[in-house]
Amino acid sequence: MVHSKRFLALLLGTGLVFLLLGIIVPLPVQRVTVPEVVYQKTPCLGTEPAEKVVVNGIGLFGNTSQGEIVKIVIESKRGTGRLFVDFLSGAYAGTDLQASVVLAAEVASEYTGRWPDDLDYFLTFESSTAEVSGSSGTAGIAAGMVALMQGRKVRQDTAVTGFVNESLQIGEVLKVWDKVRVAQEAGMKRVIIPAVQCNQTMIANYTIQVICAENFSDVVNDLLE
């Protein structure tokens, strides 16, 4: 996979730690250059309208079993291939979130075979905590970017958690069943989790539809319309 050369981070505020979760997938494609991440206070400024999708991530509060659905708003508009990240609550990003955003862009570019250098991408995390951290949101972010690239929609009745590894397979996440419960209590109809953590006995304890994803293609097929 392509690796970003550097990160530019402007950290905003201090406070509680919020853990996000994501996913991954495998696909051989041409190498593409993914830009650095720029943190800013106001996302997607400009006169031209932006294309937008919203991904339902799942976050836990620190090391507890409690959490919430984290709305990840991803917008694209004419630009020069840059990545911008903002936090609706004025939170700041943990260092692993920076890597997750870049990894998600790499996954999306490998899956589609390109990185649009005529567009900028703006990500806004809508969480109630002072810090957004973790790598489990990677799959959902990457799928959202694919949706924008391909002109598709993201299902709003579905939440997703998973880590994308370097082979684009879906990797394990911490406290996956706590996240399933959080998604169910939030009113989600479906939740996508890593197939390696699927357990039919555990699934039977929930009314929400649990979807087991082995690779990034599974995530795209189950999350996008």
C-alpha positions in Angstrom: 0.0 0.0 0.0 1.0 3.6 -0.4 2.1 5.4 2.7 1.7 9.1 3.5 4.9 11.0 3.9 3.9 13.1 6.8 1.0 14.4 8.8 0.2 18.1 9.6 -1.9 18.2 12.7 -3.4 21.2 14.5 -4.7 19.8 17.8 -7.7 21.4 19.3 -8.6 21.3 23.0 -8.1 18.6 25.7 -10.3 16.1 27.5 -11.9 12.6 27.4 -10.8 9.9 25.0 -13.3 8.6 22.4 -12.5 5.3 20.6 -13.7 4.7 17.1 -13.8 1.5 15.1 -13.4 0.5 11.3 -12.6 -2.2 8.6 -10.4 -3.4 5.7 -10.1 -5.1 2.3 -7.6 -6.5 -0.4 -7.1 -5.4 -4.0 -4.1 -5.0 -6.3 -4.1 -1.6 -8.1 -1.8 1.0 -9.4 0.1 3.0 -6.8 -1.4 6.4 -6.0 -0.3 9.3 -3.9 -2.4 10.1 -0.9 -1.9 13.5 0.7 -1.2 14.6 4.2 -4.1 15.4 6.7 -4.9 19.0 7.5 -6.9 19.8 10.7 -9.1 22.9 10.6 -12.0 24.4 12.5 -14.4 25.0 9.6 -14.9 22.2 7.0 -15.6 22.6 3.3 -15.5 26.4 2.8 -16.1 27.8 -0.6 -18.8 28.8 -3.0 -19.1 25.6 -5.0 -21.6 23.0 -3.6 -20.0 19.8 -2.1 -21.0 16.2 -2.6 -21.7 14.6 0.8 -22.2 11.2 2.4 -22.6 10.3 6.1 -21.2 7.1 7.6 -22.4 5.7 11.0 -19.3 4.8 13.0 -19.4 3.3 16.5 -17.4 4.7 19.4 -16.9 3.7 23.0 -16.1 6.1 25.8 -12.5 5.4 26.8 -12.2 1.9 28.3 -15.9 1.6 29.2 -18.6 -0.5 27.5 -20.8 2.6 26.8 -20.7 4.6 23.6 -22.5 6.2 20.8 -23.0 6.3 17.0 -20.4 8.7 15.6 -21.7 10.4 12.4 -18.7 10.8 10.0 -19.6 13.4 7.4 -17.5 13.1 4.3 -17.6 15.9 1.7 -15.8 16.4 -1.6 -15.4 19.5 -3.7 -13.1 20.8 -6.4 -9.6 21.1 -5.1 -6.1 19.7 -5.3 -6.4 16.2 -3.7 -6.1 17.3 -0.1 -7.6 15.8 3.1 -9.2 18.0 5.8 -10.5 16.8 9.2 -12.8 18.7 11.6 -14.7 17.9 14.8 -18.2 19.2 15.4 -17.7 19.3 19.2 -14.3 21.1 19.0 -12.6 17.8 19.9 -9.1 17.0 18.9 -7.6 13.9 17.2 -5.5 11.2 18.7 -2.4 10.3 16.7 -3.8 7.0 15.6 -6.8 8.8 14.1 -4.5 10.7 11.8 -3.1 7.4 10.5 -6.6 5.9 10.2 -7.8 8.8 7.9 -4.7 8.4 5.7 -5.1 4.6 5.6 -8.8 5.0 4.7 -7.8 7.2 1.8 -5.2 4.7 0.7 -7.8 1.9 0.8 -10.3 3.9 -1.2 -7.7 4.8 -3.8 -6.6 1.1 -4.1 -10.2 -0.1 -4.4 -11.1 2.4 -7.1 -7.6 2.5 -8.7 -7.2 6.2 -8.4 -7.0 9.2 -6.1 -8.9 12.2 -7.5 -6.3 15.0 -7.5 -8.9 17.5 -8.6 -11.0 17.1 -5.4 -10.5 17.9 -1.8 -12.1 15.7 0.9 -13.5 17.1 4.1 -14.2 14.8 7.1 -16.3 16.0 10.1 -16.6 13.7 13.1 -19.8 14.4 15.1 -19.0 13.0 18.6 -19.8 14.2 22.1 -16.3 13.8 23.5 -13.2 16.0 23.6 -10.9 13.6 21.8 -11.6 11.3 18.9 -9.1 8.4 18.7 -8.7 4.8 17.4 -8.4 3.0 14.1 -11.6 1.0 13.9 -13.3 3.7 11.8 -11.0 3.1 8.9 -13.4 0.8 6.9 -16.3 3.1 7.2 -14.4 6.1 6.2 -12.8 4.3 3.2 -16.3 3.1 2.1 -17.6 6.6 2.4 -14.9 7.9 0.1 -15.6 5.1 -2.4 -19.3 6.2 -2.3 -18.3 9.8 -3.3 -15.9 8.5 -6.0 -18.5 6.2 -7.5 -21.6 8.4 -7.0 -23.3 6.0 -4.6 -25.3 6.4 -1.4 -24.5 5.1 2.1 -27.2 3.2 4.0 -28.3 5.2 7.0 -29.8 2.1 8.8 -26.4 0.5 9.0 -23.4 1.1 11.4 -19.9 -0.2 10.7 -16.8 -1.1 12.8 -13.6 -2.7 11.7 -9.9 -2.2 11.0 -8.4 -2.3 7.5 -5.1 -4.0 7.4 -2.4 -3.7 4.8 -3.8 -6.6 2.8 -7.2 -4.9 2.8 -8.8 -7.6 4.9 -11.1 -6.8 7.8 -9.2 -7.0 11.1 -10.4 -7.4 14.7 -11.6 -4.5 16.9 -11.8 -4.2 20.6 -15.1 -4.8 22.5 -16.9 -5.7 19.3 -20.1 -6.9 21.0 -20.3 -3.8 23.1 -20.3 -1.9 19.8 -23.0 -4.1 18.4 -25.1 -3.3 21.5 -24.5 0.4 21.1 -25.6 0.2 17.5 -28.8 -1.7 18.4 -29.7 0.7 21.2 -29.1 3.7 18.9 -31.8 2.3 16.6 -29.6 0.9 13.8 -31.2 -2.0 11.8 -27.9 -3.5 10.6 -24.3 -3.5 11.8 -21.1 -4.6 10.0 -18.4 -6.2 12.0 -15.2 -8.2 11.2 -16.0 -11.7 10.1 -13.2 -13.1 12.3 -15.1 -12.0 15.3 -18.6 -13.3 14.2 -20.0 -15.8 16.7 -23.5 -17.3 16.0 -24.1 -17.8 19.7 -23.4 -14.1 20.4 -25.4 -12.9 17.3 -28.4 -14.7 18.7 -28.5 -12.4 21.7 -29.2 -9.3 19.5 -32.2 -8.2 17.4 -30.1 -6.1 15.1 -28.9 -7.8 11.9 -25.2 -8.5 12.3 -23.3 -8.6 9.0 -19.9 -10.3 8.9 -17.4 -8.8 6.5 -14.2 -10.6 5.5 -12.8 -7.9 3.2 -13.3 -4.4 2.1 -15.4 -5.5 -0.9 -17.9 -7.0 1.6 -18.1 -3.7 3.4 -18.7 -1.7 0.2 -21.3 -4.1 -1.0 -23.2 -4.1 2.3 -22.9 -0.4 3.2 -23.3 1.3 -0.1 -26.4 1.5 -2.4 
